[in-house]
């Protein structure tokens, strides 16, 4: 495939519009619709895995609402994984890897996608900055505010989100998202469907384009519900055991039930 592909060889990135799935372009345009208020200008980015193991991610500077195949680049993940794993990698070295050698660059947030695809088991990823959510990621209580779901559909669609405190975009943010996804998978037994980035935005992970769109939309709804609830009184989150059951974690429910029994508490 490498022999026949057009596009100029750069670091880990090539511009190959023919390889960009139409479904990715369509998803990107829908998420970029100004009416959805998920992004403005060139904010946000989307990605998906290709059958050959590489992935396609939005190019730097491209607008989501005007996306077409030329606004994406193809990334070879192995070189980026090596860069992430090497504690001596500099931001300049990363920037060189993200250029295609002909003036096209992958988004500086490509490492967030790499984290979700390589360490989070995702096939599709959408990173956006929804106004309704970013507001609630920019307060001192943000982490606690998002720690437990408030309504059943939030628990079902989002599960418990992973949390990443504000980190400078680029290498540092990529490493922080990898660490958060790994830590989450260790404690929860599965990767997150949603990663919240403090003072920044959200990352939706899914097996399909529809899944990442659903996670994004539900996260915005969950933010609006929080805003309404906070204006009316104190939050009353769902019971964690019930929330875990809704999120499809019968093993977790059973474990907590056994713990409660062992502690002499009520067995539900
Ligand atoms: Zn961002």
Boltz pocket constraint, residues with backbone or C-beta under 6 A from the ligand:
constraints:
  - pocket:
      binder: B
      contacts: [[A, 44], [A, 109], [A, 127], [A, 128], [A, 129], [A, 200], [A, 201]]
      max_distance: 6.0
